[in-house]
């Protein structure tokens, strides 16, 4: 994906387990922005798990990409797109059960 006027350092922004309460996945740097380019969530259990993502805070109206979407047992789900986080803005996740791992890549200081 090529986006005009985007500058930054490509990197893995997050790799962690998603909990059943508000799980902070990533916060954009205070001196710039961040572009989320790819997110991958893997369910490592034998049961389907619901997953919701939020920008800013875990609140109604802040859902992003998935809102209580099911991640099928022993399977991944991906989001490929382009989402900007402003300075100090955060990405959160909540799962209905434990067993989901998140890996997020993007650019910092866009």
Residue pairs with C-beta under 8 A, 6 or more apart in sequence:
1 37
1 80
1 82
3 35
3 82
6 35
6 107
6 110
7 107
7 109
7 110
8 32
8 34
8 35
8 106
8 107
8 108
8 109
8 110
9 107
9 108
9 109
10 105
10 106
10 107
11 105
11 106
11 107
11 108
12 103
12 104
12 105
13 25
13 26
13 34
13 36
13 104
13 105
13 106
13 108
14 25
14 26
14 91
14 102
14 103
14 104
15 101
15 102
15 103
15 104
16 23
16 25
16 101
16 102
17 23
17 98
17 100
17 101
17 102
18 25
18 41
18 51
18 93
18 94
18 95
18 100
18 101
18 102
19 94
19 95
19 98
20 94
20 95
20 96
20 97
20 98
21 94
22 58
22 92
22 94
23 92
23 93
23 94
23 95
24 90
24 91
24 92
25 90
25 91
25 92
25 93
25 102
25 104
26 34
26 36
26 85
26 90
26 91
26 104
27 85
27 88
27 89
27 90
27 91
28 34
28 85
28 86
28 87
28 88
28 89
28 90
28 108
29 87
29 88
29 108
29 109
30 87
30 88
31 87
31 109
32 87
32 108
32 109
32 110
33 84
33 85
33 86
33 87
33 109
33 110
34 84
34 85
34 106
34 107
34 108
34 109
34 110
35 82
35 83
35 84
35 85
35 106
35 107
35 110
36 81
36 82
36 83
36 84
36 85
36 91
36 104
36 105
36 106
37 80
37 81
37 82
37 105
37 106
37 107
38 78
38 79
38 80
38 104
38 105
38 106
39 53
39 65
39 78
39 79
39 102
39 103
39 104
39 105
40 76
40 77
40 78
40 79
40 102
40 103
40 104
41 51
41 71
41 76
41 77
41 78
41 93
41 100
41 101
41 102
41 103
42 71
42 75
42 76
42 100
42 101
42 103
43 49
43 71
43 72
43 73
43 74
43 75
43 76
43 77
43 99
43 100
44 74
44 99
44 100
44 101
45 73
45 74
45 97
45 98
45 99
46 73
46 74
47 73
47 97
47 99
48 70
48 71
48 72
48 73
49 70
49 71
49 95
49 96
49 97
49 99
49 100
50 68
50 69
50 70
50 71
50 95
50 96
50 97
51 66
51 68
51 69
51 70
51 71
51 77
51 93
51 94
51 95
51 96
51 100
52 58
52 63
52 66
52 67
52 68
52 69
52 93
52 94
52 95
53 63
53 64
53 65
53 66
53 67
53 91
53 92
53 93
54 62
54 63
54 64
54 91
54 92
54 93
54 94
55 62
55 64
55 83
55 85
55 89
55 90
55 91
55 92
56 62
56 89
56 90
57 90
57 92
58 92
58 94
64 83
64 91
65 79
65 81
65 83
66 77
66 79
68 96
69 77
71 77
71 95
71 100
84 110
85 91
91 104
93 100
93 102
